[in-house]
Amino acid sequence: MDKVKDFFEFLNNSTTSYQTVMECENRLIQAGFIKLEMQEVWSISGWGKYYIKPYDSMLVAFTAAKEMHFLDRFKIITTHNDSPCFKIKPNPEIKEGNVIKLNTEVYGGPILNTWMDRPLSIAGKVAICSEDILKPQIKYLDFEAPLLTIPNQAIHLNRKVNEGMELNKQTDMLPVLGILDESEEIKGYFNKRLAELLSINAEEILGYDMYLYLKEEAELTGANKEIICGPRLDNLAMVYASFYSLINTEPNPKDIQMAVCFNNEEIGSTTIEGADSNLLSIITERIVLSFNKNREHYHRMLKNSFIISADAAHAAHPNALGKNDPTNIVSLNKGIAIKNSAKKSYATDCETSAIIMQLCKSCNLRYQSYVNRSDIPGGMTLGPVTAKYLPIKTADIGVPMWAMHSARESMGKEDFLDMIKLMEVFYGL
């Protein structure tokens, strides 16, 4: 299989966190994984393949130990499936003359100007009327077509734009949906478009979580096609790599191999679908109890277990080398980045770093050390957050990228393929 081509197809289908989970779920089903429901009693057999969708934007998949009586440890890879973007507000229609715009709110920390003058579409989920008040019907949809754009001002009207311009999130970043007749009523216009796509009446729509996404495909760039450039690489590259590796690795006789993708990392993870929750600890404990083991056995297993927290890493920018740590320069296609922080914004320590190094050496993969420049604070990723609830040794690693949080990001093709290989080796230990 051409993994890069398959990854591009995965990206095209994974336009929001909901669509990403559905795409992963489809691939798991095709590979023979069985769904477990949170509200039901779990029946797990040795060497089985299972997945759990606790909520529609979070997914956990695992393969069970063949020799259940020797159940020894978890090998877990955590990722997140959300990317910085724009969320459409309720009652979003704004009319300026004959132009209709949508009122949006910024989600996460996008590089705003990279979203301008690009073809944009809309995807997400819609809640509609139901007989059970506590269970609205949920529909998922993706317009797929390039519906919108956020237009720049012409340089003739903004002569100092190349000297730097602060963009106002409420006024400068509103996407244009179309040109209407000036007499046309715009109230409810967006709901009508949603209803048309869902083949329902607009009055049935109670609410929605709809997001803009870049309607452009990923490409191989560079003189030798050595760079992957595309939308949502942070962090769908790691989601793809972890689930691909789990699907293509045989279950281990004594271990539980697990891939987890959380939502809402870009806004702090403090949601029911995010990593800052005890949900993963509940799931891992339930798996062990399903093997007729007790809580004491579960707690002993945690001591033997290991987590790889996989998220994007900053590569040294060729036009801004001074932004990087002077003795730890991370480059594209020079290896997987092992992320360290004295502030523990990454969970890696010398012990867990050594584990990743030895994994890389065992399969002839290169690795690099990443630390933030001391006067430029970096962000926090999943490792320290999951450690609050699962006391398991953890390493934060990632594929180096340029322009993280841009509408289009860039990473090395070889680094991406090496990450898949590393994950396969990790699951196969």
N, C-alpha and C positions, 0 to 999 in steps of 0.2 A: 504493500500500500504506500502511495505517496502521502506521507504524513502531513506535509505542508499544504498540499492541495486539499486534503481532508479537513485540516484545520481551517482553511479559508471557507469551506462549506459550513463548518461549525459556526464560524463568526457570522456568516450571512444569516443563519437561522437563530442566532442568540442575540437578539436586538435589545432586550431588557432582561432583568433577573428572572422574570416569569418565563420568558421564552427560552432562556438558557437552561432552566431546570427541565422544561419540557423536552428540549433537544437532548440533554443528558439522559433523561428517562427513556426516551425512544431508543437510544443506543444501548442502554442497559437491558431493556426488554429484548431487543434483537440478540443480545449476547446471552440470554437465558436467565437473567436475574429476576427474582420473584419479589413482589411488593409485599411489605409488612405494614399494617395499619397501626397507628399509635393507640387507637382506642380498642384494639383487639388483643387477645392473648397470642403471643408469638410461638410458633412451632418451627424450630431451627434444626436442621439435620447437618451432620458432618459433611464437609466439603460442598456445602451449599452456597449459592450466590443470592444475595438479597439486597433490597434497597428500601429506604424509608423516606417519605416526603412529609415531614412534620407540618410544614406550611408550604405554600405554593412557590416560594422563592428560596427555599432551603432544601438541600438534598444530602442524604447520607447513603453510601453504598458500601457493602462489605462482603468479603468471602470468608466462610467459616472454616475453622480447623477440622481436618479429617479425624484426628485422634482427640475427640472431645475431652476424654478423661485426663489428657496431658495439657489442656488449655493453659498457655503460659503468658502471652503478652498481646498487646495491640500494636500494630504498626499503622499509624494514621498520617495522612496528608491532608492538611487544611488549606483551603483557598477561599476567595470571595468572588462573587459573580456580579457585583455592581460596579459601575463606572460613572465618573462625573458627567452630568448632563443637565437637562432642564425638564422639570415636571410641570404639566399643565394644571393651572388652578381651576377651581369651580367657576362657573359663569365666566368663561375666559374671553369672550368676544369683545374686541375693541375696534371701533370703526373710525378711520381717519379719511374723510372724503369718501371715495369708493374703494378704499383699501381696508380689508379685514385682517386684524392681527389677533394673536392669541396671547393672553396674559399667562406668563410662566414664572416659576420660581426656580432658582438655581439649586441643583442637587449636587452636593459634594463641592469639590474645588477645581472646576475646569479652567483651562486657559481660555478666557472668554473670546479673545479675538480670533482664535482658530476655528470657531464655530460660524464665523460670518462668511457670507457669500458661498455657502455650500448647500447642496441638496439635502434636505432633512425629511425624515418621515416620522411616524408616530406608532408606538406600540405600548401594550400594557394589558390591564384587565378592567372589566366593567362589572359593577354590581347591579342586578336588576331585581324586580319584584318577585317574591316567592310566597308560597302558602305558609311556610314556617318563618315567622318573623325573625327568629334567631339564626336562620340560615338563608341569607339571600342567594339567589342564583349568581354564579360567577362565570363570566365569559371572557376568554382571552382573544385578543385580536392584534393584528399587525397590518397597518395600511399598506405596507410594502412599497408603495409608489412614492416618488420624491414630491411631497406635497408642499413643502415650505422652504423658505430661506430667510436668513437674518441679514438684510442688506447693509453694507458699509455706506458711509457718506463718500461721495466723490472727493478726490483730493482738492479739486477746485473750490469746494465748499468747506474744506477743513485742511487748510494749507500746512498746519503744523502736526498733521497726523503722524508723520514719520519721526517726529521728535518725542513721541510718547503721548498717549491719550488715555485718560482714565475712563473706562466704560461703566456706565451706570446700569446695574442689573435690572432695574425696573423700567427704564426708558430706552436704553440703547440696544437691549438684547431681545426684544420681542420679535418673534417670527411672523412673517407675512404668510397668511394662508391663501389669500386670493384677492381678486378684483371683482367687486359686486356692483350691481346697479345701485346708485345712491339712494333710491327709494326703498330698496329691499330691507326687510326686517332682519336684524342679525341676532336678536335674542334667541337663544336656544339653537343657533346654527350648528355649533359643534356637536351637540347631542344628536341632532338630526343626522349628521354624517356618521356618527357612531351607530345609530339605529339602522341606517341603511346597510352598513357593513354586516350587522348582526341579524338583519331581517326581522326586526322587532319594531314596536312603536316607541317613539322617543319618550313618551310618558312613562314607560316601564323602567327607564334608567334612573337609578337612585344615586349613583356616584361612580367614580372611576379613579384609577391610578394609572395615568397615561404619561408617557415620557417621549421626548424627542430623541431621535438617534440619527447618526450620520448615515445617509443612504449612499455610501461608497464602499467598494470592495477593497480588501487587502491586496497588496501587490508585492512581488519580489523586485527590489531595486538594487542599485549598485552595479559596477562594471561586470561583476561575475554573478549577479543575482544572489548576493550573499546577505542582503538585508531584507527583513520583513517589515513592511510599512502598512499600517492599517488602523482601523478604529477599535477601541475596547481591548487592546492587547493587555492592558492593566485592568482586570486580571484574568481575562478569559484564556490567555495563553496557558496559565497555570491550571485553570479549571480543566481545559482540554487535556493537558499533559497528565494530570492525576487520574482522571476517569479513563482515558485511553490506556494508561499503564495498568490500572486495576483490572479492566476488562481483558487485557491481553496477558495477564500473569496467572498461572495456575495457583489455586488455593494452597496454603501452607499447612503441613500436617498438624502443627501445634499452635499456630497464631491466628489472630483476626487481622486481616488486611482491610483498611478502611480509607475511603475518599470522602471528604466532607466539603461542600461549598456552602458558605454562609452568605447572607445578604447584608447590606448596610454598613460595610466596613468603611466606606467613604464618608459616612456621617457619624462614625463613632461606635458602631456595632451594638448600641444599647437598644435593641429591639428583640422581639420574640424570634425573629429569623436570624439575628446577629450572633456573633461569637460571644458577646458579653452577656451570657445567659447560661444557666445550668442544664440546658436542654441536651447538649452532647453528653454530659456526664450521666444524665438519666438514660439516654439511649445505650451507652456503653454498658452501664450496669444491667439494664434489662437484657442485653445480649448474653451476658455472663449468667444471669439467673435462668435464662432459657436453656442453658446447657446443664441445668440442675446443679450449679455451683452456688455457694453462698456469698454473702457480702464480704466476708473475710478473704475469701479467695479472690474476689474482684479487687479489693484493695491491695493485695499482694501482687496481682498482675500489673497494677499501675506502676509499681517500682521497676518492673522489667520492661515497660513499654517505651515507645519513642514516637515523637511527633515531628514531622517536617511541616513547618509553616511556609508555604510557597506563595510569594508575592513579587511584584516587579521590584527591580533594584535600579538605582541611578548609575548610568554609564557616564564616563567622562565626556563632556561635550567638546567637540573639536574646536569650537569657537569661543569656549569659556572654560579653559582648563583650570583657571584660578578658583573655580567654584568647588573643586574637589580637594579631598585630603591630600597633602603633598606626598605622602609615602605609600598610599594605597590607591593607586589609579586603576579603576575598573574600566575595561574596554569591551566593545562589542566583539563577539566571536573569539574571545580569549578565555572563556570558561564561565561556569556557574558562579554567581556571587554568594559568598557566605557573609551574612550581615551581622555586625557587632555594634554595641552601643554601651557606653559606661552608664548611661541613664536607664538602661534596660528597656528602651523603646523597641528593641529586638530581644528575643528570649535567649539567643545564642550565648554560650559561655565556652571556655576553652575545651571542656569535655565534649559538649555536643558538636562544637566545630570540628574536633578531632574525628568524631564519628563520620561526619560528612566528608572530610578529607580522605579517610580510609575507604569510604564507599566509592569516591571518585577514583582513587588509585586502583581499586580492585577491578575497575572496568576501563582504565586508561582514559579517564576524563579529566580535563583541566578545571581548575577552580581558582577563584580570586577572592581576596578579602575586601569587604566594603565597610567603611566607617564614614560617618558624616564629618565634614570639616568642622573643627571645634567651635567656630563662630557662626555656623549655619545649622540650626536645629533641623533634624529630619522628622518625619512623621512616625507614628506607631503603626505596627501591623498586627496580625492575628496572634502571633506567638505569645506575647505577654498577656493577652486578653484571655485566651483559652486556659492558660496556666492558672488563672484565678480559680477555675472550677475543676481542672484535671491536673493534679500534681504529677505530671509526666515530663521527663526530660525532653526538651524542645530545641530545635535549631531553626532559625529564620534564614531562608535562602531565596534566591530569585534569579531571573534572567535579566541581565543589564539592558536598560532601555534609554533612548533619547526621548526628550519631550514628553515625559510622563504627565498625564492629565491633559495633553493636547487632544484635539478631536482626532488626530492621527498620530500615532506613536511609532517608534522604530526600534527593532531589536535584531540581533544577529541570528541568522538561520541556524548556524551550527550550535549556538548556545541553546536554542529552543529544542533542537533534536537531542542534544546532550542531556537536557533536563528530563526528557522522556526516558532516555536510557537510564539515568540515575534512579528515577522513580521505579522503573521496572526491576532494577537490581535490588532496591530497598524492599519492595514487596516480595521479591523472590528469596530473600535471606532465610 
